[in-house]
Amino acid sequence: MPSKGLRRAARALLVMLALTLAGPAPAQNKAKVEAQFRTWLEQTVWPRARAKGVSRNTFEAAFSGVTLNWELPDLVPPGTKQKTPKIQRQAEFGAPSKYFNRGSIDGATRTGRSMAKRHAITLASVERQTGVPSRIILGIWGRESGYGQVPIRHDAFQVLGTKGFMSTRADYFTDELVAALQIAQAGHVSPRGMRSSWAGALGQPQFMPTNFLAFAADGNGDGREDIWTSDADTIASIGNYLRRHGWKSGRDWGFEVTVPPSVSCTLEGPDQGRAISKWAAMGIQRVNGRAFPDNELRGEGFLLMPAGRHGPAFIVTPNFYVLKDYNMSDLYALFVGHVGDRIQYGVGDFSAPWGNVGTLYRSDVATMQQALERMGHDVGGADGLPGFKTRRSIGRWQESTGRAATCFPEASMKSALRR
C-alpha cells in the first residue's frame, strides 16, 4: 500500500493534470475576454461613433465602469462555437391561452382606463396628429411596460455592448450600440439613465435605439424626447411610430368572426386579402351578430386564425399588420387590439376559446416544417414557429391527404409527415 506521502503526491499530480486539460480557470477566461471587449470598444465602436458625431467625453461616460453581462442569452464568447439552440417553448406561439391570461388582460384594461382619463388631453392631441386611436396607443403602452410601472432594470450600454461584442446577432447589436451613443450625445438622457430591457429595448415604449432616433417624439414640448420618464413623450412616440409605419386612419384593426366549414382555413394570410364584403358573402360573420361597418366592407381584409380551427378567428385590416411592425407576433397584435377595445368599448373576452394547443416544442414544429418543405410547401422557414405560412401549409397537406383541415401543428402529425 503506498505511503501517505506518495498518495498526496499522486493526488496533487491528478489535480494538476485536470487543471491542464481543463484550460484556464473561468475567472482567467473572463478577464481575458473583458480585455478583448475594451479593445473592441476602442478599435471598432469608437471610430463608428466618432463618425456619427459622438464626442470622446460621451463615449467614455457611456462605458465608464461597464463590464460584460455574462447572464444575457445567446452569447458567443471569443474562441467558442455557437451552441445548438435548446428545445424550447415561446409565449408568442406556445400557448395562446397563457398569453391572454386573466391577470394580464384585466390588469392592462383596468390600468389603461385610468391612464385614458389621466392623459386624455395628450392622447386626444396625438390621435388628431397621427390618426392612431388612443386605445391602440394605450394597448401598446400597457403591453410593453405596464404603462411605465414595470421597472426597466438594465444598463443599455452594458446590454448592447455585451451583445454587440459577443452574441449571435453581433452586427445588429453593434449598430444599435452606436445609435444609443448618438442618443446620449444628443442629450435625450444621461448614459447611466439609459435603461433598457435584457435585449436593449429602451424606455416605456421599448424602442430599440435606431427606432428611437427615427420615431421618438416630443409630447410635452420641452424640446427633448424622453421615453423613460415622460408619459407624454411615450404616448407621442408610440403614435408617431404607428403613423410612420402606415396606420390607416378611420379603419379598425380587426373583428372576431365565425368561419363556416365551407371556408378553408388555408385562405389565411396577408397575401390572400380581399374586400371584407367578399368575406361576408362567403358566410364569415362577426361574433357579436352586427354587420361589418360600411367603410370596412369596402376595404381589404385578411383571414387570421392564429390557432387554426382550435381557437378564435378574425378578419383583420392592414392596421393589424402595422401593429405587427411593432412586434412580429400575431398574439401581440391581437393583445394590443383586444385590450384597446376593452378599454374604450368595454368588450368581453373573445367568443371562441383557445383550444389545447401549444404543447409542442419548437424542435417538433421545425421537424414538421422541414417535412412540408420537402413536399414543396412554403412554410416561411423551418424555425419552429407556426406562423401563417406554416399553418396554411399544414391545412393544405391535411386537405391533400383527406384529413379535416385544422391548420395547426399537432403531435399526431409528426409520424404522419415522416412517411
KAKAZI-V516592 format. One record per helix or strand. SS is the DSSP state (@ for helix, = for strand). FROM is the first residue (numbers start at 0). TO is the last residue. If there is no record, write none. Layout:
SS_FROM_TO ; SS_FROM_TO
//
This chain:
@_3_21 ; @_25_50 ; @_55_62 ; =_74_74 ; @_90_93 ; @_95_98 ; @_101_117 ; @_119_129 ; @_133_144 ; =_153_154 ; @_155_164 ; =_166_166 ; @_169_184 ; @_190_192 ; =_194_195 ; =_201_201 ; =_206_206 ; @_208_214 ; @_230_243 ; =_253_257 ; @_264_266 ; =_273_274 ; @_275_280 ; =_284_285 ; @_293_297 ; =_299_303 ; @_307_309 ; =_312_315 ; @_317_325 ; @_329_344 ; @_361_373 ; @_387_399 ; @_412_417
//
